[in-house]
Amino acid sequence: MARLVLICDGDDLVTHKLGNVTTIGRASLNHIVIDNPAVSAQHAIIGRSADSYRLKDLDSTNGTQVNGVFITDAELKDGDKIRFGSVVAVFCGMLPQRLMKQTSSSPTGPLILPL
């Protein structure tokens, strides 16, 4: 399952699992709430399709960037650096299906992934 890792106050990391649709913003009704004045109440949305995730800016005041470029809509790749206003996050994509099949049948133990 894909994750969004928020980098908060220096070195603190907060990891959020992404569903089929994940809303991001300052308002409490969002799936991921970012309490920061640079983030709009309804800032962005991440949606999942069969084999990818897309990030869409919801006409936020301070914009959304992927790898330093302002976007309105973008497909996310593993390791993409996302900025919601002044808040930084990293997209951690899903494991490829073939790797998941290999690891699920492997008797060597659990798969440990770095953040």
Secondary structure, 3 states (H helix, E strand, C coil): CCEEEEEECCCEEEEEECCCEEEEECCCCCCEECCCCCCCCCCEEEEECCCCEEEEECCCCCCEEECCEEECEEEECCCCEEEECCEEEEEECCCCHHHHHHHHCCCCCCCCCCC
